[in-house]
Amino acid sequence: MDSRLSTKDKILELLKKEKQLTVNQLSNYLGITEMAVRKHLNVLERDSLLTISEVRQPMGRPLLVYSLSPKAEELFPKNYEHMAVEFLHDLKELHGEDIIDYLLEKRSERQKNSYLPNMRGKTASEKIEELTTIQNGKGYMADVTKIDDETYEIVEHNCPIFAVAKEFKKACACETEMFKKVLGTEQVKRLTCRADDGDHCRFLVLFNKTKEA
């Protein structure tokens, strides 16, 4: 185990490898007292990183066994995005560019159908806020700035599908089109894009304004 890791990270790494451990087992692995282990476990439990279960013993109280929660599993590196890029390249080689466009458009259509029910009965401002909330839930780290009553800027500080978007720019075009349909305005313009070396993905959204020629 890497000695540079914090005790908290060592506990997480041990639970990832061993799946389930008791306080006594963690104490033996780490070479620290059980009291010290419990102190760190309390912090991890507070942060919703642990799942705790009881194992009945022939005698005495049940034994507490610790494992990683789904939230903790998200802390460990995944390579899904790069694997998706490889699959898309394979599909392109086999069936051409059109199949990639079709798949990305289908994804955008699913997103639109998922988002639209949350927009019913909302004002333009409420739609923007709802869209930002949904995007944040998907890891986009989005925020919105109101420029005037009919103009807003959305900034996405993270792109969960960056590797895909970098290789297949259609993904970015589909997102912009999805925003138009969800927000109910054709006036959504992507100002900068991370896939084109921008710092963030920035969108200008206009409601109820005459489109300039």
N, C-alpha and C positions, 0 to 999 in steps of 0.2 A: 504493500500500500504506500502511496506517495506521502512522504513525511511532511510535505509542504501543505497538505490539505488541512483545513480546520477540523476540529473534532466533529462538528456538525456534518461536514461533508464526508468525513470518514464513516460516520454512522450511516449516512445515506448510501454510500458506496457498499458498505457491508450488507445492508438490507437488500440492495439490488442484487448482489451476488448470492447471498444465502437465502433470500426470500423471507424467512421468518427467524427472529432471534429474540431471546429473553434478555432482561437486564443483566443477568449473570453472564450470559454468553458474550454480550457486548463488552462487559467489564473485562473479561478475559482477553478478548481480541484486542482491545484498545490499551490495556494495561493501566486503567484508571479505576477508581473506586465506583461501586454501584451508585453511591450518592451523586457522584459527578455525572454518571451516565444518565440518571433520572433527571438531573437538571437540564441536560441537553435535550432529552426526550420531551420534557415539558414544553420547551421552546418549539420543537418540531411539531408537536401536537397542536400547539396554539396556532401555528402557521398552516394547519390542515395538511401536513405532509405525511402523517402516519395513520395507519389503520391498526386498531388494537383489538385483540380477541382474547378470550379466556379459554384455557385448556384445563379441564378437570384433572385433578391428581387423586391417587388412591387415598391419600390422607392430606388433611390441611386445606388451605384455601386454593382456589383455582390459580393457575399460573398465567400471568399476562404475557402475551406474545405480540411482538411488534413487526409490522410489515409496511411497505410503502403504499401510500394512497395514490389514486389516479393522478392527483395534482403533482405529487413528487415524481411520478414516472415521466412527466412532461419536462423535468429538469435535465434529463439525460439526452445526449445528442441523438438525432434521428437523421436518416439519409433518404427519407421518402421523396423529397422534392427532386433531388438529383436522379433518383431512380425513375421518377415520372418523366423527366427530361429524356432519359435514355429510351424509355418506352415510346415517347412521342417521336423521337428521331427514327426509331425502328418502324413505326407506323408510316411515317412520311416516306421512308425508303421503299416500303412495300406498296403503299397505296397513293402516294403523292400528297401534295400540300392541301388538297381539298379536304382530306379526312381530318387533318388537324384543325382547319377552320370549322368544320362541322362539330367536332368534339368541344371546342372552346365555346362555340355558339350555344350548344346544348347546355353546357355548364352555366352560361350566362342566363339562359332561359329558366333553368331551375332556380337560380338566385332570384331572378325577377319574381317568379311565382311564389317564392318563399317570403320575399320582402313586402310585396304589395298588400297583403292583408293588414299589415301594421300601419299602412298609410291611409286607410279609409277614414274619412271624416276629419282629417288633419289639415291645418293651415300649412302654407309653404314653410314657415319657420319651424313648425312642429315636424314636418316631413324631413327637413334637413337634420334636425336633432335626432330623430328616430333612425335615420340612415347612418349617422355618425355612431350612434349607440350600437347598432347591429354590426357595423364594420369593426368597432373596437372589440366586440365579442369574438370576432374572427381573427383578431391579432393585428389589425391594420394600424393601431395607435393613431386614430384619426381625431382631428379637432376641426371646429368650424368657426369662422369669423363672419359676423354680419357687417356688410359694407353699407347697405341701406335697406329699406323695407323690402326691396325686391332683388337684392344682389347679395350673394354669399360666396365665401371661399372655403373650400374643404381642403385640408392638408392631411395626407396619409404619411406618417413618419416611418412606417414599416410596410413591407410587402411580403406576406407569407408565401406567395408563389413567385418570388423574385427570379429564381433560376429558370422557371418556365417562361416568364415574361421576357427575360433577357434574350432567350433563344427564339421565342415565338411572339412577336409584337402584337399579333392578333388578340392575345389575351388582354392587352391594355385597351385596344379598341372596343372589345366586348364589354369591358368594365364601364367605359364611358357611355356606351349605348344603354347598358343596364341602368345606369344612374338616370338617364333621360326618361326611361319608361317608368321607373320607380317614383321619380320626383314629379312626373307629369309635365316636363318642359323639354323642348328640343334644344334649349340654350344652355348646354353643359359643355364647357370647353376645358380640355386638359392643357394646363399651362406649362407644367414641367412633369417629367417622368423619370423615376429611378432607373428604369430599363434603358433610358437614353442618357444616362450619367447625370441626371438631376439629383439634387440632394433629397428631394421628397417628390411625391406625386401630388400636384396641386391642381385643383379644379375651380373654375369660375362658373357659378350657377346663377342664371337670371330667370326670374319669374315675371310674366305679364309685361314684358317689354318688347317693343317692335324690334325685330332683328335687323341689324344694320346691313346694308348692301355691301 
